[in-house]
Amino acid sequence: MSRSPSIPDRPHRDIDPDLPDDERLEALRDHYQDLVDVNDQLSEQLDDADERREQLRERVDRIERENETLKSSSLYIATVEDVLENEEVIVKQHGNNQEVLTDVSPRIVEQIEPGDRVAVNDSFAIQTVLNAETDARAQSMEITERPEVTYAEIGGIDEQVREVREAVEQPLAEPELFDEVGIEPPSGVLLYGPPGTGKTMLAKAVANETDATFIKMAGSELVRKFIGEGSRLVRDLFEMAREREPAIIFIDEIDAIATRRSESKTSGDAEVQRTMMQLLSEMDGFEARGEIRIIAATNRFDMLDRAILRPGRFDRLIEVPKPDRDGREQILEIHTRGMNVADDVDFAALADDTEGYSGAEIESLSTEAGMFAIRNDRNEVTHQDFVEALEKIEEDDSSDVISSPGYFYQ
Ligand SMILES: Nc1ncnc2c1ncn2[C@@H]1O[C@H](COP(=O)(O)OP(=O)(O)OP(=O)(O)O)[C@@H](O)[C@H]1O
């Protein structure tokens, strides 16, 4: 089959009208034969063209099917670190921060620059450059394949660790226990308490222990400006979890979408309400003994809409308080494990002096003490460094009460 057949010229024959009849008849016969030949050639070309059209149609169908498969398989989000020559690109995957060198098609290479966010497939080939909207959605979630935090790094809240393990870890690790006894595990777990007490750490440690993907979204991210965006993000969140189960969904600042309804109903309130309804309907829709567990956290328990605490929703409440004296000592020890601490450091005394401190504040205290050692040209942190760090923090706090992290909860 010729791909670009040339169209035969139209036969032309000048027939002299003065020719004798028999010669003119002969010439006309020849002309007729030329026309028949051209007609045959054209029919043949038409058949070839039909055949080619059929082949092209099949190819289009195949490409369309491939395209659909590509679109339906899940893609990962990555950031372009560097664009090299030979159409090679270094990307860093979100969540696990893995850096990879990958090829990219010439069609896409012209569109990308370092810093752009892209969607990559299982073999890290860049599929698309994300536009601003998809980008915002992807960025609002933090996804970690298996967080590194372990229970051993959490101090002073042993009882809460035990309760979380029972309510979240056990249904994931030993679902048959619940089957045998014939009870449903809690649907959702709500951790409440002051900021910086280890709520996020707890959720991450469960994901680590159960080898689950940790998917975090802040409630404030769900309160979007545009109608429908919040509920769409909630749908995305659960979809992401279904794609990666076992998974722990962690919604921080749940109060942002689940505050008690105010008297005045503005359109903004209605939108927040819709987002919360979407969350509740997603929770109703999943299997309590399944592979997805949901944990939420809040510093503003008093403000919560009680509707979210009904059975089948966030029906296990765990208070995570500030650590007591022994807890503070434990946390101090945890956060100084990797530090070069002098023998004179008296953790028990420091625990006495840090009444009211959260775990996060104790962590800052340790870092601050380390800074004092560096300032004094030492590589060992002494008790005096901790004392000076404490004084500095107290001074900073008294001049900045409103922004102190514990403000709302006190
Ligand atoms: N109980 C704890 N044991 C050890 N470290 C802690 C503890 N609580 C907090 N920290 C330290 O403080 C940091 C912040 O804690 P985390 O994010 O878990 O607090 P949170 O309760 O989720 O706070 P927020 O309500 O502000 O989100 C942790 O990364 C950890 O270093």
The ligand as an SDF file (V2000), in Angstrom:
LIG
                    3D

 31 33  0  0  0  0  0  0  0  0999 V2000
    4.7900   13.9820   75.1220 N   0  0  0  0  0  0  0  0  0  0  0  0
    5.8350   14.3460   74.3830 C   0  0  0  0  0  0  0  0  0  0  0  0
    6.9830   13.6380   74.4150 N   0  0  0  0  0  0  0  0  0  0  0  0
    8.0640   14.0080   73.6980 C   0  0  0  0  0  0  0  0  0  0  0  0
    8.0660   15.0800   72.8710 N   0  0  0  0  0  0  0  0  0  0  0  0
    6.9600   15.8220   72.7930 C   0  0  0  0  0  0  0  0  0  0  0  0
    5.7970   15.4890   73.5260 C   0  0  0  0  0  0  0  0  0  0  0  0
    4.8340   16.3970   73.2390 N   0  0  0  0  0  0  0  0  0  0  0  0
    5.3770   17.2480   72.3490 C   0  0  0  0  0  0  0  0  0  0  0  0
    6.6570   16.9230   72.0790 N   0  0  0  0  0  0  0  0  0  0  0  0
    7.5620   17.6360   71.1590 C   0  0  0  0  0  0  0  0  0  0  0  0
    6.8560   18.7320   70.6180 O   0  0  0  0  0  0  0  0  0  0  0  0
    6.7290   18.6190   69.1990 C   0  0  0  0  0  0  0  0  0  0  0  0
    5.3170   19.0150   68.7870 C   0  0  0  0  0  0  0  0  0  0  0  0
    4.4090   18.0670   69.3050 O   0  0  0  0  0  0  0  0  0  0  0  0
    3.0820   17.6560   68.5300 P   0  0  0  0  0  0  0  0  0  0  0  0
    3.0870   18.2700   67.1870 O   0  0  0  0  0  0  0  0  0  0  0  0
    2.8870   16.2050   68.6210 O   0  0  0  0  0  0  0  0  0  0  0  0
    2.0270   18.4080   69.4230 O   0  0  0  0  0  0  0  0  0  0  0  0
    0.4670   18.5740   69.1870 P   0  0  0  0  0  0  0  0  0  0  0  0
   -0.1560   18.1990   70.4690 O   0  0  0  0  0  0  0  0  0  0  0  0
    0.0550   17.8620   67.9720 O   0  0  0  0  0  0  0  0  0  0  0  0
    0.3990   20.1440   68.9870 O   0  0  0  0  0  0  0  0  0  0  0  0
   -0.6670   21.0410   68.1940 P   0  0  0  0  0  0  0  0  0  0  0  0
   -1.9300   20.9430   68.9610 O   0  0  0  0  0  0  0  0  0  0  0  0
   -0.0160   22.3840   68.2880 O   0  0  0  0  0  0  0  0  0  0  0  0
   -0.7340   20.4920   66.7970 O   0  0  0  0  0  0  0  0  0  0  0  0
    7.0250   17.1870   68.8970 C   0  0  0  0  0  0  0  0  0  0  0  0
    7.6250   17.0590   67.6170 O   0  0  0  0  0  0  0  0  0  0  0  0
    7.9720   16.7750   70.0020 C   0  0  0  0  0  0  0  0  0  0  0  0
    9.2940   17.0840   69.6520 O   0  0  0  0  0  0  0  0  0  0  0  0
  1  2  1  0
  2  3  1  0
  2  7  2  0
  3  4  2  0
  4  5  1  0
  5  6  2  0
  6  7  1  0
  6 10  1  0
  7  8  1  0
  8  9  2  0
  9 10  1  0
 10 11  1  0
 11 12  1  0
 11 30  1  0
 12 13  1  0
 13 14  1  0
 13 28  1  0
 14 15  1  0
 15 16  1  0
 16 17  2  0
 16 18  1  0
 16 19  1  0
 19 20  1  0
 20 21  2  0
 20 22  1  0
 20 23  1  0
 23 24  1  0
 24 25  2  0
 24 26  1  0
 24 27  1  0
 28 29  1  0
 28 30  1  0
 30 31  1  0
M  END
$$$$
